[in-house]
Amino acid sequence: MKPRVGAAGADRGGRRAAAVLLLVVLAALIPLFGPSPALHGTGEAAAPGSGGIALLRTVLFAALAVPVGELFARRLARGVPGAPPARPRSWSVVANTAGFLAALGLASVVATGNLVPDGLAAIDAGGLYGSRDGKLALVEVNAFLAAALCAASGRPGTQVWPLAAVAVAEALRAHPTTEYSPLLGSGLTLVHLVCASLWAGGLLYVLRTLRLWRTTEAGGVLLGRFARVALVLLVAVTATGVGSSLRRMPPETVLEQLTDTAYGRVLLAKAVLMAGVALLALWARIRLARAADPSTAAAPARAEVHALGVVVAVSGLLTALPVPIRW
C-alpha cells in the first residue's frame, strides 16, 4: 500500500526539522567548545569564559542578521510583479529579543573587567559608562531593545536605525583605539557585518517566502532578484574579510599564522566554509538560469543558508580568540 501524499509530506517535514535542529545544535557547540581545540598546541591562552562569550557573540550576530535580512527581502518581494500577498510571519521581535539578552550577557562581562561574573554583586553596571567598551556594550543592549519595540510596533521598518547602531557599535568594539588604523579596521568590519547580515538573513526570509509562493512564478523571480544582489554581497564580504585578515596577519606571515595560531586556524576553517557557500550559491544560480522550473534552485539555496548559519557560529568563535601578533 502506497503512503498518502500528506504522510509523505509530513515525513519530509519531520526530516527537515530534525536536520535544522541538528545544525542549530552544531552551531551552538562550535563557539562553546571551539576555543580549546583551536588553541591546542599554539602556546596561546584563552580568555576566561571564552566559550560562553563566543556563544553570546554568535547569538548576537544571528540576531542582527535575521531582522536586517527580513527588512531587505521584504523590500525585494514588494517589487515582484504578480506577487501573492502572503508573507512569512516576522521573526524580528524574537531575534531582537535574543540579541538584547546576548548583548546584556556580553555587557555583564565587560562590567566585571572582561571576566565572567560569578554573581550579580560582581557586576559594576555603573562602570560601563567609564570605558569605551562599556559604552559600546550599552549601545548594543539599548539598540536591540529599541529594535524589538520597533519590530512589535505598527512601523517595523523603523528598526533599521537601532540595528544600524548595533552594527556600528560592533565594528568599533572589534577595533580598539590602540590598534593600528582602528577607523579603517572598523570600516571594513562594518561593511563585512552589514553585507553578511543582508546575505544570510535575506536568504533565510526569501526561502521562507518561497514556501508560501511555491505554486506561482513569483517565487522564482524573487529568488532570481536575490541571487543578483547576493553576488555583490559575496564580493563585498570576501574583499572586506581578506582586507581585515591581512591587516592582522601581514602577507609574509599568513601561511605560518594560519596553522600556528588559534585565530588563523579558525579563520582558515571559515575560509573553507565560505568557499563551500560560494559553490552552493553558484549551483543555485546555474539552476535558476537553466532549469525549466526556477524553484528547483531552492534546494542548493537551503543548503547555502544552513552553511551560512555555521559560518556565523565560526565568526562568533573567531571574536573570542586572541588576535595574532603583527610580526
PLY file of the C-alpha trace (Angstrom):
ply
format ascii 1.0
element vertex 327
property float x
property float y
property float z
element edge 326
property int vertex1
property int vertex2
end_header
0.00 0.00 0.00
1.45 3.40 -1.05
1.79 6.07 1.61
-0.54 9.00 1.31
0.87 12.26 -0.09
0.11 14.05 3.17
2.01 11.43 5.15
4.99 11.66 2.79
4.98 15.43 3.13
4.86 15.13 6.90
7.82 12.73 6.81
9.83 15.15 4.68
8.90 18.00 7.00
9.98 15.95 10.01
13.33 15.12 8.43
13.92 18.76 7.57
13.05 19.85 11.09
15.45 17.25 12.51
18.22 18.40 10.16
17.69 22.03 11.12
17.71 21.13 14.83
20.97 19.20 14.35
22.54 22.20 12.60
21.39 24.53 15.38
22.99 22.25 17.99
26.18 22.06 15.90
26.25 25.84 15.51
25.91 26.23 19.28
28.66 23.68 20.02
31.21 25.30 17.69
31.62 28.54 19.69
31.02 26.85 23.04
33.70 24.15 22.75
35.76 25.56 19.87
38.33 27.65 21.79
40.14 24.67 23.34
40.67 22.70 20.08
41.69 25.88 18.25
44.23 26.84 20.93
45.70 23.33 21.30
49.45 23.36 20.68
49.69 27.08 19.89
51.05 28.20 23.24
48.30 30.81 23.46
45.99 31.18 26.44
42.24 31.58 26.16
40.48 34.38 28.00
38.28 33.24 30.92
34.87 32.08 29.71
35.84 32.35 26.04
33.40 29.57 25.06
30.42 31.35 26.61
31.50 34.69 25.15
31.81 33.12 21.69
28.31 31.64 22.03
26.84 35.00 23.08
28.60 36.72 20.18
27.19 34.09 17.79
23.66 34.75 19.06
24.25 38.49 18.65
25.41 38.09 15.04
22.46 35.83 14.18
20.04 38.19 15.93
21.34 41.05 13.81
21.16 39.09 10.54
17.53 37.92 10.89
15.78 41.33 11.09
18.22 43.05 8.71
17.72 40.33 6.11
13.97 40.35 6.69
13.70 44.09 6.01
15.85 43.70 2.90
14.00 40.67 1.48
10.59 42.22 2.16
11.65 45.20 0.07
12.72 42.88 -2.76
9.44 40.97 -2.55
7.36 44.13 -2.86
8.79 44.77 -6.32
7.99 41.30 -7.72
5.23 41.60 -10.36
2.17 39.49 -9.59
3.48 38.53 -6.16
0.93 36.90 -3.84
0.01 38.96 -0.78
1.08 36.17 1.60
4.23 36.87 3.62
6.02 34.74 6.22
5.49 35.63 9.83
8.10 38.06 11.09
10.84 36.70 13.34
12.24 40.15 14.10
10.76 40.52 17.60
12.16 37.15 18.70
15.53 37.80 17.05
15.91 41.28 18.55
14.94 39.96 21.98
17.59 37.24 21.68
20.07 39.92 20.61
19.13 42.02 23.63
19.76 39.10 26.00
23.08 38.25 24.31
24.18 41.89 24.42
23.17 42.06 28.08
25.28 38.99 28.83
28.27 40.47 27.00
27.81 43.79 28.82
27.91 41.96 32.16
31.30 40.51 31.16
32.61 43.99 30.31
31.22 45.30 33.62
33.39 42.83 35.56
36.64 43.72 33.83
36.19 41.25 30.94
35.75 38.38 33.39
32.77 36.08 33.65
30.74 37.33 36.66
30.16 34.79 39.42
27.14 36.69 40.75
25.13 39.88 40.44
27.25 41.54 43.12
30.33 41.26 40.92
28.75 43.31 38.12
29.59 47.02 38.20
26.87 48.33 35.89
27.82 51.95 36.57
31.37 51.23 35.50
30.17 50.64 31.93
29.88 54.41 31.47
33.55 54.87 32.34
35.10 52.90 29.46
34.83 52.82 25.68
33.99 49.11 25.62
31.37 49.64 28.32
29.66 52.43 26.41
29.62 50.37 23.20
28.16 47.41 25.13
25.39 49.67 26.47
24.68 50.94 22.95
24.18 47.36 21.75
21.90 46.49 24.67
19.71 49.56 24.23
19.70 49.33 20.43
18.47 45.73 20.43
15.78 46.65 22.95
14.68 49.57 20.76
14.71 47.33 17.67
12.48 44.78 19.41
9.99 47.51 20.34
10.05 48.89 16.77
9.51 45.41 15.32
6.49 44.89 17.58
5.02 48.28 16.65
2.94 49.22 13.65
6.04 50.51 11.86
8.58 47.66 11.87
10.68 49.43 9.25
11.91 51.86 11.91
14.01 49.10 13.48
16.60 49.75 10.77
18.02 52.65 12.81
18.72 50.80 16.08
20.01 47.84 14.07
22.41 50.20 12.29
23.57 51.37 15.74
24.31 47.75 16.70
26.38 47.23 13.55
28.38 50.44 14.11
28.96 49.66 17.80
30.10 46.12 16.98
32.50 47.41 14.31
34.00 49.93 16.73
34.23 47.33 19.51
36.21 44.97 17.30
38.94 47.58 16.77
40.18 49.35 19.92
41.87 52.74 19.59
45.25 51.17 20.40
45.09 49.15 17.18
46.89 50.16 14.01
44.47 52.33 11.90
41.38 51.49 14.00
38.97 53.52 11.85
39.99 51.61 8.73
39.51 48.34 10.56
36.11 49.43 11.87
35.05 50.47 8.37
36.00 47.08 6.92
34.22 45.26 9.75
31.09 47.40 9.34
30.80 46.64 5.62
31.57 42.95 6.27
28.96 42.68 9.02
26.21 44.51 7.11
26.74 42.59 3.87
26.90 39.24 5.69
23.68 40.07 7.57
21.89 41.06 4.35
23.04 37.85 2.67
22.33 35.31 5.44
19.18 36.93 6.83
17.85 37.87 3.41
18.28 34.36 2.00
16.53 32.90 5.05
13.50 35.13 4.54
13.44 34.52 0.76
13.35 30.76 1.31
10.56 31.14 3.86
8.66 33.22 1.29
9.16 30.59 -1.42
7.32 28.04 0.73
4.25 30.25 0.55
4.69 31.07 -3.15
5.63 27.60 -4.39
2.68 27.38 -6.80
3.44 30.71 -8.52
6.19 32.03 -10.80
6.78 34.91 -8.41
8.95 32.69 -6.19
11.47 32.12 -8.98
11.52 35.84 -9.77
12.18 36.71 -6.12
14.97 34.14 -5.86
16.49 35.49 -9.07
16.43 39.05 -7.76
18.07 37.99 -4.54
20.72 35.94 -6.40
21.82 39.02 -8.35
22.22 41.07 -5.16
23.83 38.15 -3.32
26.63 38.08 -5.90
27.55 41.67 -5.00
27.28 40.85 -1.30
29.58 37.83 -1.74
32.22 40.00 -3.40
31.95 42.62 -0.63
32.12 40.03 2.17
35.15 38.35 0.57
37.01 41.61 -0.10
36.47 43.03 3.38
37.25 39.69 5.01
40.55 39.38 3.14
41.38 43.03 3.89
40.71 42.59 7.60
42.77 39.39 7.73
45.77 40.98 6.02
45.65 43.84 8.49
46.01 41.39 11.36
48.26 38.91 9.57
50.71 40.58 7.16
51.12 38.71 3.83
54.56 37.33 4.69
53.25 35.67 7.90
49.82 34.46 6.72
50.74 30.85 5.93
52.53 30.39 9.24
49.82 32.04 11.35
47.04 30.10 9.62
48.38 26.91 11.19
50.25 28.12 14.28
47.67 30.45 15.87
44.13 29.76 17.05
42.84 32.81 15.21
44.50 31.66 11.99
43.13 28.12 12.30
39.55 29.28 12.78
39.98 31.85 10.03
41.13 29.07 7.70
38.07 26.99 8.65
35.86 29.98 7.93
37.52 30.49 4.54
36.88 26.85 3.61
33.25 27.16 4.68
32.86 30.36 2.66
34.27 28.60 -0.40
31.61 25.93 0.05
28.92 28.60 0.43
30.12 30.27 -2.77
29.89 26.96 -4.65
26.35 26.40 -3.37
25.40 29.93 -4.43
26.87 29.26 -7.90
24.96 25.98 -8.12
21.71 27.74 -7.22
22.38 30.46 -9.80
23.07 27.89 -12.56
19.86 26.04 -11.72
17.97 29.31 -11.71
19.24 30.16 -15.19
18.93 26.73 -16.84
16.13 24.81 -15.13
12.63 24.91 -16.58
11.31 25.32 -13.05
13.32 28.06 -11.22
12.01 26.83 -7.88
14.41 23.86 -8.15
17.17 26.33 -7.19
15.67 26.40 -3.70
17.40 23.10 -2.79
21.00 24.38 -3.08
19.83 27.71 -1.62
18.58 25.88 1.50
21.95 24.17 1.84
23.56 27.59 1.39
21.60 29.18 4.24
22.43 26.25 6.53
26.13 26.62 5.69
25.88 30.36 6.37
24.49 29.53 9.81
27.64 27.51 10.54
29.75 30.42 9.24
28.01 32.72 11.74
28.92 30.31 14.55
32.55 30.19 13.41
32.58 34.00 13.25
31.36 34.13 16.85
34.23 31.82 17.86
36.72 33.98 15.97
35.86 37.05 18.05
36.65 35.22 21.32
40.17 34.11 20.32
43.44 36.00 20.87
44.21 38.31 17.95
47.51 37.29 16.28
50.54 39.49 16.84
51.71 41.61 13.91
55.25 40.30 13.32
0 1
1 2
2 3
3 4
4 5
5 6
6 7
7 8
8 9
9 10
10 11
11 12
12 13
13 14
14 15
15 16
16 17
17 18
18 19
19 20
20 21
21 22
22 23
23 24
24 25
25 26
26 27
27 28
28 29
29 30
30 31
31 32
32 33
33 34
34 35
35 36
36 37
37 38
38 39
39 40
40 41
41 42
42 43
43 44
44 45
45 46
46 47
47 48
48 49
49 50
50 51
51 52
52 53
53 54
54 55
55 56
56 57
57 58
58 59
59 60
60 61
61 62
62 63
63 64
64 65
65 66
66 67
67 68
68 69
69 70
70 71
71 72
72 73
73 74
74 75
75 76
76 77
77 78
78 79
79 80
80 81
81 82
82 83
83 84
84 85
85 86
86 87
87 88
88 89
89 90
90 91
91 92
92 93
93 94
94 95
95 96
96 97
97 98
98 99
99 100
100 101
101 102
102 103
103 104
104 105
105 106
106 107
107 108
108 109
109 110
110 111
111 112
112 113
113 114
114 115
115 116
116 117
117 118
118 119
119 120
120 121
121 122
122 123
123 124
124 125
125 126
126 127
127 128
128 129
129 130
130 131
131 132
132 133
133 134
134 135
135 136
136 137
137 138
138 139
139 140
140 141
141 142
142 143
143 144
144 145
145 146
146 147
147 148
148 149
149 150
150 151
151 152
152 153
153 154
154 155
155 156
156 157
157 158
158 159
159 160
160 161
161 162
162 163
163 164
164 165
165 166
166 167
167 168
168 169
169 170
170 171
171 172
172 173
173 174
174 175
175 176
176 177
177 178
178 179
179 180
180 181
181 182
182 183
183 184
184 185
185 186
186 187
187 188
188 189
189 190
190 191
191 192
192 193
193 194
194 195
195 196
196 197
197 198
198 199
199 200
200 201
201 202
202 203
203 204
204 205
205 206
206 207
207 208
208 209
209 210
210 211
211 212
212 213
213 214
214 215
215 216
216 217
217 218
218 219
219 220
220 221
221 222
222 223
223 224
224 225
225 226
226 227
227 228
228 229
229 230
230 231
231 232
232 233
233 234
234 235
235 236
236 237
237 238
238 239
239 240
240 241
241 242
242 243
243 244
244 245
245 246
246 247
247 248
248 249
249 250
250 251
251 252
252 253
253 254
254 255
255 256
256 257
257 258
258 259
259 260
260 261
261 262
262 263
263 264
264 265
265 266
266 267
267 268
268 269
269 270
270 271
271 272
272 273
273 274
274 275
275 276
276 277
277 278
278 279
279 280
280 281
281 282
282 283
283 284
284 285
285 286
286 287
287 288
288 289
289 290
290 291
291 292
292 293
293 294
294 295
295 296
296 297
297 298
298 299
299 300
300 301
301 302
302 303
303 304
304 305
305 306
306 307
307 308
308 309
309 310
310 311
311 312
312 313
313 314
314 315
315 316
316 317
317 318
318 319
319 320
320 321
321 322
322 323
323 324
324 325
325 326
